[in-house]
């Protein structure tokens, strides 16, 4: 009987700086993540950046990182991005971390009225 091979996935946190709000960055980040077979989440921050986490196989995560740092949404102008060290997880753990697939999060800002 062949031994089962554990599929290793990688989780990376990220934050993208530049013109990344009011350009549909969250929408296009979700679309790009799904296109690459990733799961995770994305949200705007009160500081004007976009941040989140992605999880998937190493080549897809690396492609996502390059896209987020240099392209982003069609009207975005990212000038740099910061990424955490990749953390290894298995599929079961990934599904617990990201049960909704790739999620766009909306955050109530400190003024209590505006959503980011």
C-alpha positions as CSV (number, residue, x, y, z in Angstrom):
1,X,0.0,0.0,0.0
2,X,1.4,3.4,-1.0
3,X,1.9,5.9,1.7
4,X,-0.2,9.0,1.4
5,X,1.6,12.2,0.5
6,X,0.8,15.2,2.6
7,X,0.0,18.2,0.4
8,X,1.8,21.2,1.9
9,X,0.2,24.6,1.5
10,X,1.6,28.0,2.4
11,X,-0.1,30.9,4.2
12,X,1.3,34.3,3.7
13,X,0.1,37.6,5.2
14,X,0.5,40.7,3.1
15,X,0.0,44.5,3.0
16,X,0.0,46.5,-0.3
17,X,0.9,50.2,-0.3
18,X,0.3,52.9,-2.9
19,X,-2.9,53.8,-4.7
20,X,-4.8,50.6,-3.8
21,X,-8.1,52.0,-2.4
22,X,-11.0,53.3,-4.5
23,X,-9.7,51.2,-7.5
24,X,-11.5,47.9,-6.8
25,X,-8.4,46.4,-5.4
26,X,-10.3,44.0,-3.1
27,X,-12.5,42.8,-5.9
28,X,-9.5,42.1,-8.2
29,X,-7.5,40.6,-5.4
30,X,-10.2,38.1,-4.8
31,X,-10.5,37.4,-8.6
32,X,-6.7,36.9,-8.9
33,X,-6.6,34.7,-5.8
34,X,-9.4,32.5,-7.1
35,X,-7.8,32.3,-10.6
36,X,-4.6,31.0,-9.0
37,X,-6.5,28.5,-6.8
38,X,-5.8,30.3,-3.6
39,X,-8.0,30.8,-0.5
40,X,-7.7,33.7,2.0
41,X,-9.1,37.2,2.6
42,X,-8.5,40.8,1.7
43,X,-9.6,44.1,3.3
44,X,-8.9,47.8,3.2
45,X,-7.2,49.5,6.2
46,X,-7.8,52.9,7.8
47,X,-4.2,53.7,6.7
48,X,-5.1,53.5,3.0
49,X,-3.5,50.1,2.4
50,X,-4.9,46.7,1.5
51,X,-4.0,43.7,3.6
52,X,-4.9,40.1,3.9
53,X,-3.8,36.5,3.8
54,X,-3.5,34.0,1.0
55,X,-3.1,30.2,1.2
56,X,-2.2,27.8,-1.5
57,X,0.7,25.9,-3.2
58,X,4.0,27.6,-3.4
59,X,4.0,28.5,-7.1
60,X,0.5,30.1,-6.8
61,X,1.4,32.1,-3.7
62,X,4.6,33.4,-5.4
63,X,2.5,34.4,-8.5
64,X,0.0,36.2,-6.3
65,X,2.8,38.1,-4.5
66,X,4.3,39.3,-7.8
67,X,0.9,40.4,-9.0
68,X,0.0,42.2,-5.7
69,X,3.3,44.1,-5.6
70,X,3.5,45.1,-9.3
71,X,0.1,45.1,-10.8
72,X,-3.0,44.9,-8.6
73,X,-6.3,46.1,-9.9
74,X,-6.3,47.7,-13.4
75,X,-6.4,51.3,-11.9
76,X,-4.2,50.5,-8.9
77,X,-0.7,51.8,-8.6
78,X,1.0,49.7,-5.9
79,X,4.5,51.0,-5.0
80,X,5.5,48.2,-2.7
81,X,4.1,45.3,-0.7
82,X,5.2,43.5,2.5
83,X,4.8,39.8,3.0
84,X,5.3,37.6,6.0
85,X,7.4,34.5,6.0
86,X,5.3,31.6,4.6
87,X,3.8,29.2,7.2
88,X,3.3,25.6,6.2
89,X,-0.2,24.1,6.7
90,X,-2.0,21.0,5.5
91,X,-5.3,21.1,3.6
92,X,-7.5,20.4,6.7
93,X,-5.8,23.3,8.6
94,X,-6.2,25.6,5.6
95,X,-9.9,24.9,5.3
96,X,-10.3,25.7,9.0
97,X,-8.4,29.0,8.6
98,X,-10.3,30.0,5.5
99,X,-13.7,28.3,5.5
100,X,-15.3,30.8,3.1
101,X,-12.7,30.3,0.3
102,X,-11.5,33.8,-0.7
103,X,-13.3,36.5,1.3
104,X,-13.5,40.2,0.8
105,X,-13.8,41.7,4.3
106,X,-15.4,45.1,5.0
107,X,-14.2,46.9,8.2
108,X,-16.1,49.6,10.1
109,X,-13.7,52.5,10.5
110,X,-13.1,54.2,13.8
111,X,-15.4,57.1,12.8
112,X,-18.2,54.5,13.1
113,X,-19.8,55.5,9.8
114,X,-17.6,54.6,7.0
115,X,-16.8,51.1,5.7
116,X,-13.5,50.4,4.2
